[in-house]
Amino acid sequence: MEPEPLTERYRRHVGDGAERRPPPLLAPVIAAVAALVAGWGVAEVGAAIVTENGSEVVAAFVAVAYGGGGLALLTIGQRAHGAAGATALAVSVPLALGFLFLTTGPVDPDEPTLVLALSTVLWGALHLSGPTRGRPLFLTLALAGAWLSVLLQVGLDVVIAFSTLGSPVFGVPGFSSDPNTATTGLVSLLFGTAYVGGGYLLHREGLAGTATPFAGVGSAALAVGALTAAVGRSAWVAGALF
């Protein structure tokens, strides 16, 4: 017996979400925005707890409780509740990790990368398991997190390319706005090409719902690569890409 193709195993594992794009509706968008606003409030509360009491664990627990509320919303079954719940759960992951790793003393340059990398792993796991299985939001975040984790590792160039020359970024020692634009552009172009190509292949396999996050994140990576090339005075490269 021939082994089952990976795409078929994935399709069977995640269900209908792999094949169908959800139709655009206003109510889920409003619910997701409301969850984001709530997440901002949770971030403010957590920051106040850390500042006043110095308790990073309590702040992380608040973020986890926010994510737990999102998980509870996911079980209701209605699409708007699901959108709000998935958004809250997705936001709670980097919030909790950020409180644990980024709020104690001086920030080490590697810690933001660690937080993003761990978030990426958890987003990917949420896409593949549990009540969030097959939700494109978590796949989108995992794909973006993998790309941005590599950019952070090479110096956060994509963010700092437009900052004031020589000034520190986010108060993190070791990050300055003298970016290695060639490295940033190359990494972004490689990720973008791989993602867009993967999205094309997935779409040909009938996995339109899975292909969409690949195409969206890949297009963003290609755009960043082109813009970074322009910042690095390689405007002809950017022009060729667009």
TAZI-V26569 format. One record per run of one state. SS is the DSSP state (hx for helix, st for strand, lp for the rest). FROM is the first residue (numbers start at 1). TO is the last residue. If there is no record, write none. Layout:
<<SS:FROM:TO> <SS:FROM:TO>>
//
This chain:
<<lp:1:5> <hx:6:18> <lp:19:25> <hx:26:53> <lp:54:55> <hx:56:74> <lp:75:78> <hx:79:101> <lp:102:110> <hx:111:128> <lp:129:129> <hx:130:132> <lp:133:135> <hx:136:153> <lp:154:156> <hx:157:160> <lp:161:167> <st:168:169> <lp:170:171> <st:172:176> <lp:177:180> <hx:181:204> <lp:205:207> <hx:208:231> <lp:232:234> <hx:235:241> <lp:242:242>>
//
